[in-house]
Amino acid sequence: DVKVTQSSRYLVKRTGEKVFLECVQDMDHENMFWYRQDPGLGLRLIYFSYDVKMKEKGDIPEGYSVSREKKERFSLILESASTNQTSMYLCAGRRGGSYEQYFGPGTRLTVT
Amino acid sequence: ELKVEQNPLFLSMQEGKNYTIYCNYSTTSDRLYWYRQDPGKSLESLFVLLSNGAVKQEGRLMASLDTKARLSTLHITAAVHDLSATYFCAAGYGGSQGNLIFGKGTKLSVKP
């Protein structure tokens, strides 16, 4: 079974804190993605990576950065969390040459 | 710029009835996806449609793709309560990178 895991299901942080969201996949996926999901807006792509140490901006990268030091791990970083970053964050993985994206369980982040 | 529109956004159905969810996309896309999301859960892949005229069926759900009309449909036959969920369509772009643009989702509620 394909497995994409995220480090936390729920997270509460204060405004201005640095926040790390971790995503790990066990299926040797080349491509990994971070989305945020907000009611009425669907999923929006923040960043993606198609190889180790490679990263590309998605549709809403402002306020976020990412790190991919190992193939199986893709981290989303909020340098200075703000209340408008309260959201559900979903990580996904995709094997090169395949069409399927497999999603992790999500992290619900609340910034107070 | 690729945009994806779903309608309706909310759908309340009676058990046993049929209905269709529509997904329009604005520019050429080489693949169309349907996902299901239960409350508080992640996204589960339902269908990937890769060519004009593609039709896929799983149980009471059937998805089709018309690339000329830039339209995909998700047809629900004889709905049951277990189908209550939010359904997302997504159009693919970016070639081998496999990026997706999601619709806002259709929240389906099936009542006895």
HADDOCK unambig.tbl for C-alpha pairs under 7 A between the chains (distance, minus, plus):
assign (segid A and resid 40 and name CA) (segid B and resid 104 and name CA) 5.84 0.50 0.50
assign (segid A and resid 41 and name CA) (segid B and resid 104 and name CA) 5.13 0.50 0.50
assign (segid A and resid 42 and name CA) (segid B and resid 102 and name CA) 6.24 0.50 0.50
assign (segid A and resid 42 and name CA) (segid B and resid 103 and name CA) 5.92 0.50 0.50
assign (segid A and resid 42 and name CA) (segid B and resid 104 and name CA) 3.98 0.50 0.50
assign (segid A and resid 42 and name CA) (segid B and resid 105 and name CA) 6.03 0.50 0.50
assign (segid A and resid 43 and name CA) (segid B and resid 102 and name CA) 5.84 0.50 0.50
assign (segid A and resid 50 and name CA) (segid B and resid 97 and name CA) 6.79 0.50 0.50
assign (segid A and resid 97 and name CA) (segid B and resid 96 and name CA) 6.71 0.50 0.50
assign (segid A and resid 99 and name CA) (segid B and resid 98 and name CA) 6.72 0.50 0.50
assign (segid A and resid 103 and name CA) (segid B and resid 42 and name CA) 6.54 0.50 0.50
assign (segid A and resid 103 and name CA) (segid B and resid 43 and name CA) 6.05 0.50 0.50
assign (segid A and resid 104 and name CA) (segid B and resid 42 and name CA) 6.40 0.50 0.50
assign (segid A and resid 105 and name CA) (segid B and resid 41 and name CA) 6.21 0.50 0.50
assign (segid A and resid 105 and name CA) (segid B and resid 42 and name CA) 4.74 0.50 0.50
assign (segid A and resid 106 and name CA) (segid B and resid 42 and name CA) 6.12 0.50 0.50
